[in-house]
Amino acid sequence: MAVPKKRTSKGKRNQRKAVWKRKATVAAQKALSLGKSILTGRNKGFIYPGAEESETEE
């Protein structure tokens, strides 16, 4: 027979939600940083085809 599980406290629930939201913030910061480095030309670990390469293929 099924037995009800123990109730999760408000603190645990809020902590889980905070961790989940922080992951989104960190991912957004990384994406913004990568975009800025691509635009300025300082990217080192990301290969992005420039405008010159795509025009020469045509």
C-alpha positions in Angstrom: 0.0 0.0 0.0 1.2 3.5 -0.8 2.5 5.6 2.1 2.6 9.4 1.9 6.1 10.9 1.8 7.3 13.4 4.3 6.6 17.0 3.6 9.5 19.2 2.2 10.2 22.3 4.3 9.9 25.8 2.9 13.6 26.3 3.4 14.6 23.2 1.3 12.1 24.3 -1.4 13.4 27.8 -1.5 17.0 26.6 -1.6 16.3 24.3 -4.6 14.6 27.1 -6.4 17.5 29.5 -5.7 20.0 27.0 -7.1 17.8 26.5 -10.2 17.6 30.3 -10.8 21.3 30.8 -10.3 22.1 28.2 -13.0 20.1 30.4 -15.4 22.0 33.5 -14.3 25.4 31.9 -14.7 24.5 30.5 -18.2 23.3 34.0 -19.3 26.5 35.6 -18.1 28.6 33.0 -19.9 26.6 33.6 -23.1 27.0 37.4 -22.9 30.7 37.1 -22.2 31.2 34.8 -25.2 29.2 37.1 -27.4 31.2 40.1 -26.3 34.5 38.3 -26.9 33.4 37.3 -30.4 32.4 40.8 -31.3 35.7 42.3 -30.0 37.8 39.6 -31.7 39.4 38.4 -28.4 38.0 34.9 -28.5 40.5 32.2 -27.8 38.5 29.0 -27.2 35.7 29.5 -29.6 36.1 29.1 -33.4 33.7 31.4 -35.3 33.8 31.8 -39.0 34.3 35.4 -39.9 32.6 37.4 -42.7 35.7 37.1 -45.0 35.6 33.2 -45.0 31.9 33.0 -45.9 32.3 35.4 -48.8 35.2 33.6 -50.4 33.3 30.3 -50.6 30.6 31.8 -52.8 
